[in-house]
Amino acid sequence: MTDSHNLRPVGITLAAREHTINGFRATQWGVAELTPDRGGDTTLWLQLTMTERAAYRFNLSSGNPRLFVRAGFSGAPAEPGAITASQDVAAAWMDGEQQVLEAPMPLAIQVWIEAYLARHGEAPVEERKKKRKGAGRAREAQP
């Protein structure tokens, strides 16, 4: 598979850190290295989708853009399985009891996502629609 306008390899290396909390030993996993190519222990494919454009813009505008790695079920040893630039997708993974690790987004990935957004346009702003005509308006009192 080669790079395309919406698919790019990202190299990932995870590291475990042992620590003690209230006398109990625990392992905390984190992203030790993240590269915008096929380096690292594992290569995952970052795929951009049209439906997540608003989430990408939000992430890039945050001042501290992040990538999120789905790393298996909570409480189990971390095993990278997927990567996203969407906080919405990462939140859905966490709702499914998956452990999600985050890392700073490399500048090369930020530029690539900006180019994707420039090519496909920003996501349209969603306006709330009324369920029925006149909904949300106070009714005039009748004398």
N, C-alpha and C positions, 0 to 999 in steps of 0.2 A: 504494500500500500504506500502511496506517496502523499506528500503534502498537497492539500487542495485549499480552496478558499474557506472551507468550514471544518476541516479536519487536520489535526496536527499532533505529532508525537510529543510526549512529555516524559522525560526520564525522572524516576523517583527512587530515592533511597530513604527507608525508614530507620529509626533508631529507637531502642527501648531504654528507658531510664528508670532505675529502681529508686524508690523513696519510701520513707516510713511515715505513716500518719497514725498518731495515737497508738503507737506500738505495733501497728500492722504494716507489713511490707506490701507495696503495690508497684505494679509496672505501669508506667505511663509512656505511651507511644507518641512519636512526633515525626515530622518530616525533617530529616537531616539534610537532604539535598534535593533540589528540584531544578531540572534543567530543561530549556526549551528545545530539546532534541531527544535522541534515543539513548542518552547516558543513564547512569544509575543502575540500581539492581533490577528495576522493573520499568518497562515502557508501557504507558497507558496512552490512549488516543483521546485528546480533548476535541469534542465535537460541538460546534456552535449551531444553534437552531434558531429559526426565525421567531418562534414563540417565546424565547427567553431574552430577546433584545433589550427590553426594559431592565431586566435584572443585570445584564452585562453593563449597561450604562450606569446603573446605580452603583455597581461594584467599582467601575473605573472612576466614578466621580467621588468616591468615598475618601480619597486622599491616601488610602492605604489598601489598594486592591489586593485581593486574595484569591488563591485557587483552593478548592476543597477536594479532598481525596476520601472516597468511601473505602473503609479499611476493614470490612467484615463486621461481625456482630459484636456488640458491646460486651466487654469482659473476656473476649477471646484474643489470642495473639493477632496483631494487626497484619492484614494481608491486602495490599492495594488491589482494588477491583474496578474502580471507575474514578474519573476526575471531571470536575465542572468548574465553570467560572460564575455560576448562578447560585446566589445565596438561597433562592427559593428551592432549587433542586436539593441543595445540601440540607435544608431544613426538613424536606420530605424524607430524605434518607434517615435523619435523626429520629423522626417520628416513627420510622420502621425499625427502631432499635439498632440501627447501624452506627458504628463509631465513625465519626467524620473528623479528619485531621485537616488543618489549614496551614497554608504557607504563603509568604509574600509572592505576589505574581511577578515573574521576571518581566523586565521592560520589553523584551522581544515579543512576549505574549500580549502585553498591553497594546503594542503597536499593531499586532495582527488583529486583535479584536476591534480596535478603532477602524482599521481598514475594512473589516467585515461590516461594521455598522455604517460606514460611509458608502459601501457598495449596495447594501440592502435597505438603507434608510433607518431612521429611528423608529421604534415601536410607536404606533399611534396611541395617543392619550385616550384612555378609556373613560367615557362619561357614563355616569349612572343613569339608567333609564327608569322611568316611572313604570310601576306595574300596571297602573290603569290611569285613565285620564282624570286629572284633578287630584290624584293621590298626593298626600303631603300638604295639601292646602286646608286651612281651617274653613269650615263651612260657615256661611253667614247665618246668623240666628234669624229665625223668622218671627215676626211680631205676633 
